[in-house]
Amino acid sequence: MTSSVDRDVAEDQAAQRLLTALQTRTACTPVRDLIGPTDLPAAYRVQERLTAGRVAGGAQIVGRKIGLTSAAVQEQMGVDQPDFGVLFDDMAYTGDEVVPMDRLLQPKAEAEVAFVLKKDLADGPLDIEQIRDAVDYGVAALEVCDSRIDGWDIAFADTVADNASSGVYVLGSDRKTLDEFAPVEVGMRMLINGEEVSTGNGAACLGDPLNAVAWLAKAARDFGEPLRAGQVILSGALGPMRPIESGDEVTVEIAGLGTVVAKFSEGNAHE
C-alpha cells in the first residue's frame, strides 16, 4: 500500500515535471507513471500544485475551462465525465494580437461558447436556473488546447494534471445575454486559412453548453474553489479540434454570437 508520504512525493514530482515543461517550453513524459492513469483526486491535486506554482510566479486566475465534453472523446479516454482547468490572465489574447507560437508546444484549436459570470456560483443547488441567472453574457471563443505531454500521449490523469491541456484563448467582441441567444441552438464553423476544418453545434457540448457550466460549478465547489463573479468560463468544444501550424489564421463563426479570429506567428511551435 502506498503511504501518504510516498503519494505526496509522487504528486510533487508530477507537478514539477509539468511546471518545468511549461517554463522551458519542452514537452515531457506522461505523469501517469507517478500518479496512475485514472486517479482523479491525485490528478486534481497535481493540477492544484501546478496552479499554485503559476500563482506564485505572478499569474492571476481569471476563470476556468471545461474539457472532455464530447461523448466520443470521453469514450476514447475511457472516462464518463468532463474535466476542468484554470484560466490565467496571460492565456488571454485579443483578435488584434498575434499569438506567439513559441509559447505553445503542440497547439490544437477548437471553437466554444464562453460565458462571463455576474454572480458567484458557490451556494445553492447550482441547477440550470441558477446558472442562467449567474451568466452575464456569452461570446464566441477560440480555445487553443496544448499539452505539455510529448506527442499528446495522454491518459485521463495526464490531461487533468496538465491543467486540462490548456493553452491560450481568444474571445469574440459580440456579447449576448441569454435572452438574446440559446447556447444549445448555436451552429459553429471553424476555418483555418479560409478552409473549413470543423463544424458543430451547441448540443455537442454535454447536450447544452449550460449543462457544462452546471457540471463545472458543482465540480469546482466540490474541489473547494467555486466559480466567482467576473470569471470567464470556456464551456467546451462544439466540434472536433484541429492542429495549428505557424502562420495560420483561425476563424470561428458561431451563429448568433458572431466571429472570432486568431492569428499565429511565423516560426515553429516547440517539438
C-alpha positions in Angstrom: 0.0 0.0 0.0 1.3 3.5 -0.9 1.8 5.7 2.1 0.6 9.3 2.2 4.2 10.5 2.2 5.0 8.5 -1.0 1.8 9.8 -2.6 2.8 13.4 -1.8 6.3 12.9 -3.2 4.9 11.4 -6.4 2.4 14.2 -6.8 5.1 16.8 -6.2 7.3 15.2 -8.8 4.4 15.1 -11.3 3.7 18.8 -10.7 7.3 19.8 -11.0 7.7 17.8 -14.3 4.7 19.7 -15.8 5.8 23.1 -14.4 9.3 22.6 -15.8 7.8 21.6 -19.2 5.7 24.8 -19.1 8.6 27.0 -18.1 11.1 25.6 -20.6 8.7 25.0 -23.4 9.9 21.4 -23.7 7.4 18.6 -23.7 7.8 16.0 -21.0 6.9 12.3 -20.5 3.4 11.5 -19.1 2.9 11.8 -15.4 0.7 8.7 -15.1 3.8 6.8 -14.2 3.8 8.8 -11.0 0.1 9.1 -10.2 -1.6 6.3 -12.2 -3.7 6.8 -15.4 -7.1 7.1 -13.8 -6.7 8.5 -10.3 -8.9 11.6 -10.5 -8.2 13.0 -7.0 -4.5 12.7 -7.4 -4.6 14.3 -10.8 -6.5 17.3 -9.5 -4.1 17.6 -6.6 -1.3 17.8 -9.1 -3.2 20.5 -11.0 -3.6 22.4 -7.7 0.2 22.3 -7.2 0.7 23.5 -10.8 -1.8 26.3 -10.2 0.0 27.3 -7.0 3.3 27.4 -8.9 1.8 29.7 -11.6 0.2 32.0 -9.0 3.5 32.1 -7.1 5.1 33.2 -10.3 2.7 36.2 -10.7 -0.1 34.7 -12.8 -3.7 35.6 -11.8 -6.7 33.3 -12.1 -9.4 34.7 -14.4 -11.7 31.7 -14.9 -12.0 28.0 -15.8 -12.2 25.8 -18.8 -14.1 22.6 -19.3 -12.7 19.7 -21.3 -13.8 16.3 -22.5 -17.4 17.4 -23.1 -17.8 15.2 -26.1 -19.1 11.7 -25.6 -16.8 10.4 -28.3 -13.7 11.9 -26.7 -14.8 10.6 -23.2 -15.1 7.1 -24.7 -11.7 7.4 -26.3 -10.2 8.4 -23.0 -12.1 5.8 -21.1 -13.9 8.2 -18.8 -17.5 9.1 -18.1 -17.2 12.8 -17.2 -15.6 16.0 -18.3 -12.6 17.6 -16.7 -11.7 21.2 -15.9 -8.7 23.5 -15.8 -7.8 27.0 -14.7 -7.6 30.1 -16.9 -4.8 32.6 -16.1 -4.6 36.2 -17.2 -1.6 35.5 -19.5 -3.6 33.0 -21.5 -6.0 35.6 -23.0 -5.4 37.2 -26.4 -7.5 39.5 -28.5 -8.2 39.2 -32.2 -5.9 42.2 -32.8 -2.9 40.4 -31.4 -0.7 37.7 -32.9 -0.4 34.7 -30.8 3.3 33.8 -30.5 3.9 30.2 -31.5 7.0 29.9 -29.3 4.8 29.9 -26.2 3.0 26.8 -27.5 4.2 23.2 -27.8 1.5 21.2 -29.7 -1.4 23.5 -30.3 -4.8 22.5 -31.4 -7.8 24.8 -32.0 -11.4 24.3 -31.0 -14.5 26.5 -31.1 -16.6 27.2 -28.0 -19.2 29.3 -26.3 -17.6 31.3 -23.5 -19.6 32.8 -20.6 -18.7 35.6 -18.2 -20.4 35.4 -14.8 -22.1 38.2 -13.0 -22.7 36.2 -9.8 -20.8 33.7 -7.7 -21.8 30.0 -8.1 -20.8 28.9 -4.6 -24.1 28.1 -2.8 -27.5 26.7 -3.7 -28.5 23.8 -6.0 -26.3 25.0 -8.9 -29.0 23.9 -11.3 -29.7 25.3 -14.8 -32.0 28.0 -13.5 -29.2 29.3 -11.1 -26.6 29.0 -13.9 -28.7 31.1 -16.2 -29.2 33.7 -13.5 -25.5 33.9 -12.9 -24.4 34.4 -16.5 -23.8 38.0 -17.6 -23.3 37.3 -21.3 -21.9 34.8 -23.8 -19.3 35.3 -26.5 -17.8 33.3 -29.3 -14.5 31.8 -28.2 -11.5 30.1 -29.8 -9.5 27.9 -27.4 -6.1 26.7 -28.3 -5.5 23.4 -26.4 -2.0 22.4 -25.8 -0.3 19.6 -24.0 2.9 19.6 -22.1 3.0 15.8 -22.6 5.1 14.8 -25.5 3.1 13.7 -28.6 -0.3 14.2 -26.8 0.4 10.8 -25.2 -2.2 11.3 -22.5 -4.4 9.3 -20.2 -7.2 11.0 -18.2 -4.9 11.7 -15.3 -2.3 13.2 -17.5 -4.6 15.8 -19.1 -6.3 16.7 -15.7 -2.9 17.1 -14.0 -1.7 19.2 -17.0 -4.4 21.9 -16.4 -6.8 20.1 -18.7 -4.4 20.5 -21.6 -4.9 24.3 -21.7 -3.1 26.7 -23.9 -4.4 30.2 -24.8 -7.8 31.6 -25.8 -9.4 34.4 -27.7 -12.8 35.8 -27.1 -15.1 37.5 -29.6 -16.3 41.1 -29.2 -20.1 40.5 -29.6 -21.6 40.0 -26.2 -25.1 38.4 -26.0 -27.2 37.8 -22.9 -29.1 34.5 -22.6 -32.3 36.4 -23.5 -30.6 37.1 -26.9 -29.4 33.7 -27.8 -29.8 30.0 -26.9 -26.5 28.3 -26.4 -27.9 24.8 -27.3 -29.1 26.1 -30.6 -25.9 27.7 -32.0 -24.2 26.3 -35.0 -20.4 26.5 -35.5 -17.9 26.6 -38.3 -14.1 26.8 -37.8 -11.8 27.7 -40.7 -8.0 27.6 -40.9 -6.6 29.9 -43.6 -10.1 30.1 -45.1 -10.7 26.4 -45.3 -13.5 24.8 -43.3 -12.0 22.3 -40.9 -14.6 21.7 -38.2 -18.3 22.1 -37.7 -20.6 21.5 -34.8 -23.4 22.9 -32.6 -24.3 23.6 -29.0 -25.9 20.3 -28.4 -22.5 18.6 -29.0 -21.3 20.2 -25.7 -22.9 17.9 -23.0 -26.2 18.4 -24.7 -26.1 22.2 -24.0 -23.2 24.4 -23.0 -25.1 25.5 -19.9 -25.1 21.8 -18.8 -21.3 22.0 -19.0 -21.3 25.1 -16.8 -23.6 23.5 -14.3 -21.3 20.4 -14.1 -18.3 22.7 -13.7 -20.0 24.8 -10.9 -20.6 21.6 -8.9 -17.1 20.2 -9.6 -15.4 23.4 -8.7 -17.3 23.8 -5.5 -16.5 20.1 -4.6 -12.8 20.9 -5.1 -13.0 23.9 -2.8 -12.7 26.8 -5.4 -16.2 27.8 -6.5 -16.8 29.9 -9.6 -16.9 33.6 -9.0 -18.5 36.7 -10.5 -16.3 38.2 -13.3 -14.7 34.9 -14.2 -14.6 33.6 -17.8 -15.9 30.1 -18.4 -14.9 28.2 -21.6 -17.7 25.7 -21.8 -16.2 23.1 -24.1 -15.8 22.2 -27.8 -18.7 22.4 -30.2 -16.9 20.3 -32.7 -13.6 18.5 -33.4 -10.3 20.3 -32.6 -7.7 20.7 -35.3 -3.9 21.2 -35.2 -2.4 24.7 -35.8 0.8 25.5 -37.6 2.9 28.6 -37.7 1.5 31.5 -39.6 -2.1 30.1 -39.5 -5.2 32.2 -39.2 -8.1 30.5 -37.4 -11.6 31.8 -37.7 -14.5 30.7 -35.6 -18.1 31.6 -36.7 -20.9 30.9 -34.2 -24.4 31.6 -35.3 -25.9 34.2 -33.0 -22.6 35.1 -31.4 -20.5 36.4 -34.3 -16.9 35.7 -35.3 -13.6 35.4 -33.5 -10.2 35.3 -35.3 -6.8 34.3 -34.0 -3.6 34.8 -35.9 -0.4 32.8 -35.1 3.1 34.0 -35.6 5.6 32.5 -38.1 8.1 30.2 -36.6 7.7 26.7 -35.3 6.0 25.7 -32.1 8.3 23.7 -29.9 8.5 20.0 -30.6 
